[in-house]
Amino acid sequence: LKNRRNKEALDNSLKLSKKHPTSVPVIQLLSKVYITMGDYQSAIKEYSKLVNSEPSNATTLKTLGSMYLKNNEPQNAIYTYQKILEFAPQDFETHYKIGNAYFEKNDFTGAIKNYEKALKLNPSFFQALYNLGNTFLSLKKFDKSVELFKKCLIVNPNHKDVLGNLGVALLEIGEI
């Protein structure tokens, strides 16, 4: 993979998979090859094996959820992430990831709810704050997005995307 010889990497990973079909590192490697090749459906199929063998492994579930998002399956991502909340309801990162999946579905109410839950659990979680600001920007609730982007700048004062989006929101409310 490092040498961009994806076909060889796939062939070798498939050979390893035949010899060691339940090996976690082999399944992870094969999934990584599929992801590199843009074959998210095959990566999901492989990673689902890990979830079946370790249904309470948050790392595995988060990775599978991310694959669903890359494969444009936000509802499956939400379902997968919600499994984590069954045993780790205070996992702020999972609430954030669910928010991202809702955003991908253009369900801004679901996105806001989950970003706010992530921020309640971790008030200085920059990415949740930033994405919440972007959600309000998408909803054309510019005053709220300005407020959130200003909070972002407290956490990360030189973030160029925050500065750009803050500029857009300020322009929209007439604060040139």
Accessible surface in RSA format (square Angstrom, percent):
REM  Atomic radii and reference values for relative SASA: ProtOr
REM  Chains: A
REM  Algorithm: Lee & Richards
REM  Probe-radius: 1.40
REM  Slices: 20
REM RES _ NUM      All-atoms   Total-Side   Main-Chain    Non-polar    All polar
REM                ABS   REL    ABS   REL    ABS   REL    ABS   REL    ABS   REL
RES LEU A   1    56.12  31.3  22.36  16.0  33.77  84.9  22.49  15.8  33.63  90.5
RES LYS A   2   204.17  99.6 169.99 104.3  34.18  81.4 121.90 109.7  82.27  87.6
RES ASN A   3   108.59  74.9  87.36  84.4  21.23  51.1  18.29  44.0  90.30  87.3
RES ARG A   4   209.43  87.9 187.59  95.6  21.83  52.0  62.20  85.0 147.23  89.2
RES ARG A   5   131.68  55.3 124.46  63.4   7.22  17.2  53.59  73.2  78.09  47.3
RES ASN A   6    41.80  28.8  39.68  38.3   2.12   5.1   7.94  19.1  33.86  32.7
RES LYS A   7   134.16  65.4 131.05  80.4   3.10   7.4 101.01  90.9  33.15  35.3
RES GLU A   8    82.14  47.2  80.66  61.0   1.48   3.5  38.45  74.4  43.69  35.7
RES ALA A   9    16.50  15.2   7.49  11.6   9.01  20.5  15.65  22.0   0.85   2.3
RES LEU A  10    25.41  14.2  25.41  18.2   0.00   0.0  25.41  17.8   0.00   0.0
RES ASP A  11    51.69  36.2  48.64  48.4   3.05   7.2  17.67  41.6  34.01  33.9
RES ASN A  12    81.72  56.4  80.33  77.6   1.39   3.3  23.67  57.0  58.05  56.1
RES SER A  13     2.64   2.2   2.40   3.2   0.25   0.6   0.09   0.2   2.56   3.6
RES LEU A  14    63.72  35.5  63.41  45.4   0.31   0.8  63.41  44.5   0.31   0.8
RES LYS A  15   130.10  63.5 127.19  78.0   2.92   6.9  80.89  72.8  49.21  52.4
RES LEU A  16    68.77  38.3  68.53  49.0   0.24   0.6  68.73  48.3   0.04   0.1
RES SER A  17    14.64  12.4  13.51  18.0   1.12   2.6   2.16   4.6  12.47  17.5
RES LYS A  18   174.35  85.1 145.15  89.1  29.20  69.5  95.80  86.2  78.56  83.7
RES LYS A  19   158.09  77.1 128.80  79.0  29.29  69.7  79.03  71.1  79.06  84.2
RES HIS A  20    90.62  49.5  85.46  59.4   5.17  13.2  53.32  55.0  37.30  43.4
RES PRO A  21    76.37  55.7  72.35  66.0   4.01  14.6  72.77  60.1   3.60  22.4
RES THR A  22   119.77  85.2 103.13 104.6  16.63  39.6  72.90  97.9  46.87  70.9
RES SER A  23    32.86  27.8  22.10  29.5  10.76  24.8  22.39  47.7  10.47  14.7
RES VAL A  24    54.86  36.1  52.54  47.6   2.33   5.6  52.54  45.6   2.33   6.3
RES PRO A  25    91.26  66.5  85.27  77.7   5.99  21.8  86.99  71.8   4.28  26.6
RES VAL A  26    15.29  10.1  14.53  13.2   0.76   1.8  15.29  13.3   0.00   0.0
RES ILE A  27     5.80   3.3   5.48   4.1   0.32   0.8   5.80   4.2   0.00   0.0
RES GLN A  28    75.85  42.4  71.30  52.1   4.55  10.8  18.35  39.1  57.50  43.6
RES LEU A  29    72.15  40.2  67.75  48.5   4.40  11.1  71.63  50.3   0.52   1.4
RES LEU A  30     1.19   0.7   1.19   0.9   0.00   0.0   1.19   0.8   0.00   0.0
RES SER A  31     0.99   0.8   0.99   1.3   0.00   0.0   0.99   2.1   0.00   0.0
RES LYS A  32   124.56  60.8 123.09  75.5   1.48   3.5  67.21  60.5  57.36  61.1
RES VAL A  33     0.21   0.1   0.21   0.2   0.00   0.0   0.21   0.2   0.00   0.0
RES TYR A  34    28.44  13.3  28.44  16.2   0.00   0.0   8.34   6.3  20.10  24.8
RES ILE A  35    42.63  24.3  37.94  28.3   4.69  11.3  37.94  27.3   4.69  12.7
RES THR A  36    71.85  51.1  40.50  41.1  31.35  74.7  36.92  49.6  34.93  52.8
RES MET A  37    79.60  41.2  44.00  29.1  35.60  84.8  50.30  42.8  29.31  38.8
RES GLY A  38    43.43  53.6   0.00   N/A  43.43  53.6  20.74  56.9  22.68  50.8
RES ASP A  39    55.92  39.2  48.33  48.1   7.59  17.9  23.47  55.2  32.45  32.4
RES TYR A  40    55.45  25.9  53.76  30.6   1.69   4.4  22.14  16.6  33.31  41.1
RES GLN A  41   104.63  58.5 103.43  75.6   1.20   2.8  55.91 119.0  48.71  36.9
RES SER A  42    30.47  25.7  28.01  37.4   2.46   5.7   5.38  11.5  25.08  35.1
RES ALA A  43     0.00   0.0   0.00   0.0   0.00   0.0   0.00   0.0   0.00   0.0
RES ILE A  44     7.00   4.0   7.00   5.2   0.00   0.0   7.00   5.0   0.00   0.0
RES LYS A  45   141.84  69.2 133.42  81.9   8.41  20.0  82.32  74.1  59.52  63.4
RES GLU A  46    14.34   8.2  14.34  10.8   0.00   0.0   0.22   0.4  14.12  11.5
RES TYR A  47    15.01   7.0  15.01   8.5   0.00   0.0   3.59   2.7  11.42  14.1
RES SER A  48    31.61  26.7  31.49  42.0   0.12   0.3  24.61  52.4   6.99   9.8
RES LYS A  49    82.04  40.0  74.52  45.7   7.52  17.9  53.62  48.3  28.42  30.3
RES LEU A  50     1.83   1.0   1.75   1.3   0.07   0.2   1.83   1.3   0.00   0.0
RES VAL A  51     9.41   6.2   9.24   8.4   0.18   0.4   9.24   8.0   0.18   0.5
RES ASN A  52   120.92  83.4  93.20  90.1  27.72  66.7  29.74  71.6  91.18  88.1
RES SER A  53    79.72  67.4  45.03  60.1  34.69  79.9  50.05 106.6  29.67  41.6
RES GLU A  54    63.36  36.4  58.77  44.5   4.59  10.9  24.17  46.8  39.19  32.0
RES PRO A  55    84.63  61.7  78.19  71.3   6.44  23.4  78.21  64.6   6.42  39.9
RES SER A  56    76.00  64.2  60.00  80.1  16.00  36.9  33.01  70.3  42.99  60.2
RES ASN A  57    47.87  33.0  40.47  39.1   7.40  17.8  11.12  26.8  36.75  35.5
RES ALA A  58    29.07  26.7  24.86  38.4   4.21   9.6  24.86  35.0   4.21  11.1
RES THR A  59    99.96  71.1  97.54  98.9   2.42   5.8  62.88  84.5  37.07  56.0
RES THR A  60     6.45   4.6   6.01   6.1   0.44   1.0   0.44   0.6   6.01   9.1
RES LEU A  61     0.02   0.0   0.02   0.0   0.00   0.0   0.02   0.0   0.00   0.0
RES LYS A  62    37.38  18.2  37.06  22.7   0.33   0.8  17.62  15.9  19.77  21.1
RES THR A  63    43.29  30.8  38.88  39.4   4.41  10.5  26.34  35.4  16.95  25.6
RES LEU A  64     8.35   4.6   8.35   6.0   0.00   0.0   8.35   5.9   0.00   0.0
RES GLY A  65     0.00   0.0   0.00   N/A   0.00   0.0   0.00   0.0   0.00   0.0
RES SER A  66    34.85  29.4  33.22  44.3   1.62   3.7  22.55  48.0  12.29  17.2
RES MET A  67     3.08   1.6   3.07   2.0   0.01   0.0   3.08   2.6   0.00   0.0
RES TYR A  68    32.94  15.4  32.94  18.7   0.00   0.0   4.87   3.7  28.07  34.6
RES LEU A  69    41.16  22.9  29.95  21.4  11.21  28.2  30.27  21.3  10.89  29.3
RES LYS A  70   110.87  54.1  89.86  55.1  21.01  50.0  59.15  53.2  51.72  55.1
RES ASN A  71    39.73  27.4  28.79  27.8  10.94  26.3   1.50   3.6  38.23  36.9
RES ASN A  72   128.73  88.8 105.87 102.3  22.86  55.0  28.57  68.8 100.16  96.8
RES GLU A  73    40.52  23.3  34.85  26.4   5.67  13.5  27.48  53.1  13.05  10.7
RES PRO A  74    26.52  19.3  26.52  24.2   0.00   0.0  26.52  21.9   0.00   0.0
RES GLN A  75    95.38  53.3  95.16  69.5   0.22   0.5  59.98 127.7  35.40  26.9
RES ASN A  76    62.35  43.0  61.43  59.4   0.92   2.2   3.44   8.3  58.91  56.9
RES ALA A  77     0.00   0.0   0.00   0.0   0.00   0.0   0.00   0.0   0.00   0.0
RES ILE A  78     1.14   0.7   1.14   0.9   0.00   0.0   1.14   0.8   0.00   0.0
RES TYR A  79   133.39  62.3 132.28  75.3   1.11   2.9  94.59  71.1  38.80  47.8
RES THR A  80     4.17   3.0   4.17   4.2   0.00   0.0   0.41   0.5   3.76   5.7
RES TYR A  81     0.95   0.4   0.95   0.5   0.00   0.0   0.00   0.0   0.95   1.2
RES GLN A  82    77.01  43.1  74.81  54.7   2.20   5.2  20.43  43.5  56.58  42.9
RES LYS A  83    62.26  30.4  60.99  37.4   1.27   3.0  26.77  24.1  35.49  37.8
RES ILE A  84     0.00   0.0   0.00   0.0   0.00   0.0   0.00   0.0   0.00   0.0
RES LEU A  85    33.76  18.8  27.20  19.5   6.56  16.5  27.60  19.4   6.17  16.6
RES GLU A  86   144.66  83.1 105.45  79.8  39.21  93.4  47.65  92.2  97.01  79.2
RES PHE A  87    86.01  43.0  53.82  33.3  32.19  83.8  60.31  36.6  25.70  73.6
RES ALA A  88    29.68  27.3  23.72  36.6   5.97  13.6  29.68  41.8   0.00   0.0
RES PRO A  89    71.50  52.1  69.99  63.8   1.51   5.5  70.35  58.1   1.15   7.2
RES GLN A  90   111.75  62.5 101.52  74.2  10.23  24.4  58.78 125.1  52.97  40.2
RES ASP A  91    29.09  20.4  19.35  19.3   9.74  23.0  15.11  35.6  13.98  13.9
RES PHE A  92    69.46  34.7  69.46  43.0   0.00   0.0  69.46  42.1   0.00   0.0
RES GLU A  93    66.43  38.1  66.43  50.3   0.00   0.0   9.34  18.1  57.09  46.6
RES THR A  94     0.00   0.0   0.00   0.0   0.00   0.0   0.00   0.0   0.00   0.0
RES HIS A  95    15.72   8.6  15.72  10.9   0.00   0.0  14.92  15.4   0.81   0.9
RES TYR A  96    27.28  12.7  27.28  15.5   0.00   0.0  15.91  12.0  11.36  14.0
RES LYS A  97    43.49  21.2  43.49  26.7   0.00   0.0   6.64   6.0  36.85  39.3
RES ILE A  98     1.95   1.1   1.95   1.5   0.00   0.0   1.95   1.4   0.00   0.0
RES GLY A  99     0.00   0.0   0.00   N/A   0.00   0.0   0.00   0.0   0.00   0.0
RES ASN A 100    34.39  23.7  32.71  31.6   1.69   4.1  13.49  32.5  20.91  20.2
RES ALA A 101     0.00   0.0   0.00   0.0   0.00   0.0   0.00   0.0   0.00   0.0
RES TYR A 102    40.38  18.9  40.38  23.0   0.00   0.0  11.72   8.8  28.66  35.3
RES PHE A 103    59.87  30.0  58.32  36.1   1.56   4.0  58.32  35.4   1.56   4.5
RES GLU A 104   110.74  63.6  86.06  65.1  24.68  58.8  17.05  33.0  93.70  76.5
RES LYS A 105    82.50  40.2  53.72  33.0  28.78  68.5  36.41  32.8  46.09  49.1
RES ASN A 106   110.29  76.1  92.16  89.1  18.13  43.7  20.02  48.2  90.27  87.3
RES ASP A 107    50.89  35.6  43.84  43.6   7.05  16.7  17.48  41.1  33.42  33.3
RES PHE A 108    41.97  21.0  38.63  23.9   3.34   8.7  38.63  23.4   3.34   9.5
RES THR A 109   110.85  78.8 106.22 107.7   4.63  11.0  71.29  95.8  39.55  59.8
RES GLY A 110     9.60  11.8   0.00   N/A   9.60  11.8   9.14  25.1   0.45   1.0
RES ALA A 111     0.00   0.0   0.00   0.0   0.00   0.0   0.00   0.0   0.00   0.0
RES ILE A 112    27.55  15.7  27.55  20.5   0.00   0.0  27.55  19.8   0.00   0.0
RES LYS A 113   145.87  71.2 138.51  85.0   7.36  17.5  86.12  77.5  59.75  63.6
RES ASN A 114    12.82   8.8  12.74  12.3   0.08   0.2   0.08   0.2  12.74  12.3
RES TYR A 115     2.69   1.3   2.69   1.5   0.00   0.0   0.00   0.0   2.69   3.3
RES GLU A 116    79.29  45.5  73.93  55.9   5.36  12.8  26.73  51.7  52.56  42.9
RES LYS A 117    69.31  33.8  65.40  40.1   3.91   9.3  36.16  32.5  33.15  35.3
RES ALA A 118     0.00   0.0   0.00   0.0   0.00   0.0   0.00   0.0   0.00   0.0
RES LEU A 119    22.77  12.7  19.91  14.2   2.85   7.2  20.22  14.2   2.55   6.9
RES LYS A 120   160.71  78.4 131.83  80.9  28.88  68.8  91.27  82.2  69.44  74.0
RES LEU A 121    50.37  28.1  20.90  15.0  29.47  74.1  22.53  15.8  27.84  74.9
RES ASN A 122    37.45  25.8  35.64  34.4   1.81   4.4   6.40  15.4  31.06  30.0
RES PRO A 123   104.35  76.1  88.97  81.1  15.38  55.9  90.49  74.7  13.86  86.1
RES SER A 124    72.25  61.1  61.64  82.3  10.60  24.4  35.89  76.4  36.36  50.9
RES PHE A 125    35.51  17.8  32.56  20.2   2.96   7.7  35.51  21.5   0.00   0.0
RES PHE A 126    28.10  14.1  25.74  15.9   2.36   6.1  25.74  15.6   2.36   6.8
RES GLN A 127    71.09  39.8  70.67  51.6   0.42   1.0  31.75  67.6  39.34  29.8
RES ALA A 128     0.00   0.0   0.00   0.0   0.00   0.0   0.00   0.0   0.00   0.0
RES LEU A 129    10.71   6.0  10.71   7.7   0.00   0.0  10.71   7.5   0.00   0.0
RES TYR A 130    28.61  13.4  28.61  16.3   0.00   0.0  17.50  13.2  11.11  13.7
RES ASN A 131    26.51  18.3  26.06  25.2   0.46   1.1   4.80  11.5  21.72  21.0
RES LEU A 132     4.92   2.7   4.92   3.5   0.00   0.0   4.92   3.5   0.00   0.0
RES GLY A 133     0.00   0.0   0.00   N/A   0.00   0.0   0.00   0.0   0.00   0.0
RES ASN A 134    28.23  19.5  27.30  26.4   0.93   2.2  12.67  30.5  15.56  15.0
RES THR A 135     0.00   0.0   0.00   0.0   0.00   0.0   0.00   0.0   0.00   0.0
RES PHE A 136    17.24   8.6  17.24  10.7   0.00   0.0  17.24  10.5   0.00   0.0
RES LEU A 137    32.29  18.0  27.50  19.7   4.79  12.0  27.50  19.3   4.79  12.9
RES SER A 138    54.54  46.1  24.03  32.1  30.51  70.3  17.89  38.1  36.65  51.3
RES LEU A 139    61.10  34.0  40.65  29.1  20.45  51.4  44.47  31.2  16.62  44.7
RES LYS A 140   151.21  73.8 134.61  82.6  16.60  39.5  85.77  77.2  65.44  69.7
RES LYS A 141   113.25  55.3 106.27  65.2   6.98  16.6  63.52  57.2  49.74  53.0
RES PHE A 142    35.84  17.9  32.80  20.3   3.04   7.9  32.80  19.9   3.04   8.7
RES ASP A 143   103.18  72.3  93.90  93.5   9.28  21.9  37.05  87.2  66.13  65.9
RES LYS A 144    72.51  35.4  68.83  42.2   3.67   8.7  35.53  32.0  36.98  39.4
RES SER A 145     0.00   0.0   0.00   0.0   0.00   0.0   0.00   0.0   0.00   0.0
RES VAL A 146    12.10   8.0  12.10  11.0   0.00   0.0  12.10  10.5   0.00   0.0
RES GLU A 147    73.17  42.0  66.45  50.3   6.72  16.0  32.61  63.1  40.56  33.1
RES LEU A 148     6.40   3.6   6.40   4.6   0.00   0.0   6.40   4.5   0.00   0.0
RES PHE A 149     0.00   0.0   0.00   0.0   0.00   0.0   0.00   0.0   0.00   0.0
RES LYS A 150   104.72  51.1 101.38  62.2   3.34   8.0  57.93  52.1  46.78  49.8
RES LYS A 151    95.39  46.5  93.99  57.7   1.40   3.3  52.87  47.6  42.52  45.3
RES CYS A 152     0.00   0.0   0.00   0.0   0.00   0.0   0.00   0.0   0.00   0.0
RES LEU A 153    34.21  19.1  30.26  21.6   3.95   9.9  30.68  21.5   3.53   9.5
RES ILE A 154   145.01  82.5 118.64  88.4  26.37  63.6 125.55  90.4  19.45  52.8
RES VAL A 155    64.65  42.5  35.65  32.3  29.00  69.9  41.06  35.7  23.59  64.0
RES ASN A 156    55.17  38.0  53.77  52.0   1.40   3.4   6.89  16.6  48.28  46.7
RES PRO A 157    84.00  61.2  75.07  68.4   8.93  32.5  75.20  62.1   8.79  54.6
RES ASN A 158   127.66  88.0 110.37 106.7  17.29  41.6  31.43  75.6  96.23  93.0
RES HIS A 159    44.48  24.3  38.69  26.9   5.78  14.8  23.85  24.6  20.62  24.0
RES LYS A 160   161.97  79.0 151.66  93.1  10.32  24.6 106.55  95.9  55.42  59.0
RES ASP A 161    69.04  48.4  64.22  63.9   4.82  11.4  10.82  25.5  58.23  58.1
RES VAL A 162     0.00   0.0   0.00   0.0   0.00   0.0   0.00   0.0   0.00   0.0
RES LEU A 163    85.22  47.5  76.28  54.6   8.94  22.5  76.58  53.8   8.63  23.2
RES GLY A 164    41.47  51.1   0.00   N/A  41.47  51.1  37.62 103.2   3.85   8.6
RES ASN A 165    33.34  23.0  33.34  32.2   0.00   0.0   0.00   0.0  33.34  32.2
RES LEU A 166    17.22   9.6  17.22  12.3   0.00   0.0  17.22  12.1   0.00   0.0
RES GLY A 167    36.64  45.2   0.00   N/A  36.64  45.2  31.24  85.7   5.40  12.1
RES VAL A 168    74.49  49.0  72.22  65.4   2.26   5.5  73.69  64.0   0.79   2.2
RES ALA A 169     0.00   0.0   0.00   0.0   0.00   0.0   0.00   0.0   0.00   0.0
RES LEU A 170    36.50  20.3  36.50  26.1   0.00   0.0  36.50  25.6   0.00   0.0
RES LEU A 171   108.33  60.3  97.34  69.6  10.99  27.6  97.78  68.7  10.55  28.4
RES GLU A 172   100.32  57.6  70.36  53.2  29.97  71.4   6.60  12.8  93.72  76.5
RES ILE A 173    56.51  32.2  23.89  17.8  32.61  78.6  32.24  23.2  24.27  65.9
RES GLY A 174    53.97  66.6   0.00   N/A  53.97  66.6  27.75  76.2  26.22  58.7
RES GLU A 175   103.65  59.5  88.36  66.9  15.28  36.4  38.65  74.8  64.99  53.1
RES ILE A 176   184.53 105.0 119.20  88.8  65.34 157.5 140.65 101.3  43.88 119.1
END  Absolute sums over single chains surface
CHAIN  1 A     9977.8       8557.9       1419.9       5561.6       4416.2
END  Absolute sums over all chains
TOTAL          9977.8       8557.9       1419.9       5561.6       4416.2
